[in-house]
Amino acid sequence: LLDNESVQQDLSKKLDDYLLDVEKRINGDFRDSSKALEIDEKLKDRLRGLGYLE
């Protein structure tokens, strides 16, 4: 699956979008940090599913 270049590009774009979103949250509203943690867990689950994390 990860050998597919378009899949890797799509994942790369999603990761970039995620990092931008987290950056906005960090620079913006700290009261919504629980949402950022939720997103972090979702991302980790996704990466585990793709074989990037154990």
Number of C-alpha atoms within 10 A of each C-alpha: 9 12 7 8 10 11 12 13 12 11 16 12 12 13 14 12 12 16 13 12 14 18 12 11 16 14 9 11 9 11 10 11 14 10 13 18 12 11 15 15 12 12 15 15 15 14 15 12 11 13 11 11 10 9
